[in-house]
Amino acid sequence: MPDVGDFPGSEEIPGTGGERVAGTDRWTFTADRDKIRDLLTSGDGPIGKSMLRLVLKAEGSAKHRCPVDTGRLRGSITHRVEQEENAVVGVVGTNVEYAPYVEFGTERTAPSAFLRGGVDEAVRTLGGP
């Protein structure tokens, strides 16, 4: 197949990598594989920004659902967005040692599911899998 540049009168669409084949209604677009990977896995790309919105919503919902005695557990709930080799990963959690007992319950206390509930609410509200 001939290259678009082989047709006289071809025009380029600045900034898109797209070109119109002269004398036709056909457009061709090229995409740089590395740029696509960066777009999909970068924290600054649309997926990274969506992940940030999701974890912020999940953190807020988890804090709202978290039972409070001293406020230590609620105040420790944080989020982060990490870029892995081929993925953007959102994390919401706490480093308080008794958090699992509050989240999942014990023989004497019912589970509160504040973290799981917060993530579920965020996904339902913002859309997701």
Salt bridges, closest charged atoms under 4 A:
GLU11 OE2 - ARG20 NH2 2.65
ASP34 OD1 - ARG37 NH2 2.89
GLU59 OE2 - LYS63 NZ 3.01
GLU59 OE1 - HIS79 ND1 2.37
GLU82 OE2 - ARG80 NE 2.34
GLU97 OE2 - ARG72 NH1 3.16
GLU103 OE2 - ARG116 NE 2.70
GLU121 OE2 - LYS57 NZ 3.97
GLU121 OE1 - ARG65 NH2 3.02
